[in-house]
Amino acid sequence: MANGTIKRVISDRGFGFIGGEDGKEYFFHRNELAPTVDFDRLVGGESVTFEVEQSPKGARAVKVQTA
C-alpha cells in the first residue's frame, strides 16, 4: 500500500488526483475507491492509502481508502 494526500477532486466528472509520498501524482476514478469511501465526501488534503496499478495511460491509484 502507498500513502498520499488528495490533491483535488473533480466531482462532476467522477475522478481526482492523489499526491503520493513518493512525489508522484496519481489519477483515481470514483469506481476505484474502497467500498467504505464516499467519493462525494473526499476533500483536498485528506490522507489516503492506495495501491498503484499500471494502465495504458500510466500509473493510477486503486483501492483508495481514507487513512
C-alpha positions as CSV (number, residue, x, y, z in Angstrom):
1,M,0.0,0.0,0.0
2,A,1.1,3.5,-0.8
3,N,0.3,6.6,1.2
4,G,-0.7,10.0,-0.1
5,T,-2.9,13.1,0.1
6,I,-5.9,14.0,-2.0
7,K,-4.7,16.9,-4.2
8,R,-8.0,17.7,-6.0
9,V,-11.4,16.1,-6.7
10,I,-13.3,16.8,-9.9
11,S,-16.7,15.7,-8.5
12,D,-18.8,16.4,-11.6
13,R,-16.5,14.2,-13.7
14,G,-16.0,11.4,-11.1
15,F,-12.3,11.5,-10.6
16,G,-9.4,13.1,-8.8
17,F,-5.7,13.1,-8.1
18,I,-3.6,12.0,-5.2
19,G,-0.1,13.3,-4.4
20,G,1.9,10.2,-3.3
21,E,4.5,10.3,-0.6
22,D,6.9,9.3,-3.4
23,G,6.4,12.7,-5.1
24,K,4.3,11.3,-8.0
25,E,0.7,12.3,-8.8
26,Y,-1.8,9.5,-9.3
27,F,-5.2,9.6,-11.1
28,F,-8.1,7.9,-9.4
29,H,-11.7,7.2,-10.5
30,R,-14.6,7.0,-8.2
31,N,-15.1,3.3,-9.2
32,E,-11.7,2.5,-7.8
33,L,-12.5,3.6,-4.2
34,A,-12.8,1.1,-1.4
35,P,-16.5,0.4,-0.6
36,T,-16.3,2.3,2.7
37,V,-15.2,5.6,1.0
38,D,-17.8,8.1,-0.1
39,F,-16.5,9.9,-3.2
40,D,-18.7,12.9,-2.6
41,R,-17.1,13.5,0.8
42,L,-13.5,13.5,-0.3
43,V,-11.7,16.8,0.1
44,G,-8.3,18.1,-0.7
45,G,-5.7,17.5,1.9
46,E,-7.2,14.3,3.2
47,S,-4.8,11.4,3.9
48,V,-5.3,8.2,1.9
49,T,-3.8,4.8,1.3
50,F,-3.9,3.1,-2.1
51,E,-2.5,0.6,-4.4
52,V,-0.8,1.5,-7.7
53,E,-1.9,-0.2,-10.9
54,Q,-0.4,0.4,-14.4
55,S,-2.9,1.4,-17.1
56,P,-2.4,2.3,-20.7
57,K,-2.2,6.0,-19.6
58,G,0.3,5.4,-16.8
59,A,0.1,4.6,-13.1
60,R,-3.2,5.1,-11.3
61,A,-4.5,4.7,-7.8
62,V,-6.9,1.8,-7.0
63,K,-8.4,0.5,-3.8
64,V,-8.2,4.0,-2.4
65,Q,-9.0,4.3,1.4
66,T,-9.1,7.2,3.8
67,A,-6.3,6.9,6.4
